[in-house]
Amino acid sequence: MVEKADILDEQAMARAITRIAHEIIERNKGIDDIILVGIKTRGAFIAKRLAEKVEKIEGKAIKTGELDITLYRDDLSVKNRNKEPLVQQVDIEHSIEGQKVVLVDDVLFTGRTVRAAMDAVMDIGRPAQIQLAVLIDRGHRELPIRSDYVGKNIPTSSNERIVVEMKESDGKDRVAIHE
């Protein structure tokens, strides 16, 4: 695949994450009953950054957790017998009963990863609500799933790929579209 265009640079990513943090606080009238749950790997990094922004804004920490979900792609391994993404690990130290869980991921595409994450959350408890925050929404949904908080909507064709790079894993912050 060849890079087609830069979508977000470091500053644009930081602005998008800051905006999402403000939107989460505003929509939920604070953070007392919210748990940010990052979908590994880059969704967990984004959730950590969101938590840091929220703490700066609100003056107190927000509850966080992580889900490790392996996607089925040609270059990744495990999928369950129903051909859905397989949940590998749930790391949520707080009770989700009656809480608003905000799932966080880097790119929303078909919706299958989010569905697997919602199933994992429901298996450990009954939240009051599940919301979704994504850095990039690229369309092409296969399931009726939408994001509540979006950093940037990027319409793509099916042969294009969104590549999110983050300092924590890639040494730099950047989003590009490849063809």
C-alpha angles and dihedrals in degrees: 000000000000125000110254102180145345110247105178131011126199095278094046091050091050091050092049092050091047091050092049090050091053091046092051092051093045097046093047096040092237135336106272096110100031131105119189109213116190120207105224135278113014094003088060090052091050091048090053091051091047090051090052091050092047091050091052091049099042100031093232137075123265120221114257142186142167139230123201109209122173111214122217109242132137090260097044129064134221130056128162123249091269089059092246126130112280121233107228104177139003116204106179112136095183128075110255094200108128092354129123106244115204110198112207126202137160101232130018110206123141096357096236095115091050091049091053090048091050090050090051092050092048090050091061099043149319114279121197088236142351118219129181130223120185133176092215130023108193100173126226095118119185093184131046094259126132134179122245093202123033129184093197137347110223116183108214139179119242092254093055126088130205113222116199116193121190132187092237093063108010105032095243142053114242144125121210137170118232129195 
